[in-house]
Amino acid sequence: MSAAALRTVVDTGPLVAVLNANDAHHAWAREVLGKLSPPVFTCEAVLSEAQFLLQERGGDPLAVLVWVRQGVISLALKRTAARNRPRAKQAAPLKL
């Protein structure tokens, strides 16, 4: 697989850790994410959870959106996956 085809998917934990200097895994997250070429890919649920956890733990929840705007984080992986997925069949209505 070519380097251009590789994508890094990031979950909530590393995002929260890298954006919150008080997180126990902050140094590790900075080291690991610092070696990656942007963008990293994720989904809307991860962004929402990261913002919630940053708010709860004294970080800046808006930092997540700043990274999206700057192109550090991308949601494009979801759109690409949806384009390649076969369409779901329409479910029959439930009879109650």
N, C-alpha and C positions, 0 to 999 in steps of 0.2 A: 504494500500500500504506500502511495506517495505521501510525503510529509504534508502536502497541501490538503490531502484527504483526511488527515487525522484531526479529530476534534476532541477537546477535553471537556467533559461534563462535570460540573461542580455542584455538590449538594450544599445544604444549609450550613453544616458545621464549619467547613473551611472558610466560607464567606464571613460568618460571624466572627470567627477567630482572627482573620486577617484585618477586619475592620474595627475590632475592639482591642485596644492595647492592653486592657486588663484581663483578657481571656487567657487561661492557662496554656493554650496552644497557639498563642499569637506568634511567637518566634518561629515555630514550625511552619505555620501557615504562610507567613511572609517568605520564608525560605523556599518552600515548595511552589507557591503561586508565583513568586518572583522569577522562577526559572521557565515559566510558561509564556508563550507568545499569545497576546490577546487576539481575539476574544476567547474567553471561556464561555461555555454554553450551559444554560440551565432553563428552568421553566418558571412560570408565574408563581406557582405554589411555593417554590424555594425562595423567590424574592420576598413574598409576603411573610413567610416564616422567618427569614433572616431579619426583616425589618422589625417584626414583633419581638424577636429575641434581643436584638440590639437595644430596642427601647426598654425592655425589661432589665437589661444588664448594664445600663448606663452608657451605651454607645449611641451613635447618631444613626437613626434609621434612614435618614435621607441619603447617607453615603452610598447605600445600595443603588438608589436611583441615579446618583451622580455617576457611578461606574457604568450604568446602562447607557446614560447619555454620552459618556466619553468613549463608549465602544469597548470597554474592558470586559463587560458581560453582555452576552447576546442571547436573544430568545429565538434566533433563526433556526436552531436545531429542531424545535417543535414544528415550525412551518414546513421544513424540509421533510420531516418524518411523515407529517400528515399528507403531503403531496404524494408520497410513495406508497401509502397505505390504501388497500382496497376499500371502497365505500361500504359502510355497514348497511345491512338490509333494514328496511323500516320494520320496527317491531309492531306486532298486532296490538291493538288497544286491550288493556286489561278489562275483563268482565268482572265486575264486583257484585 
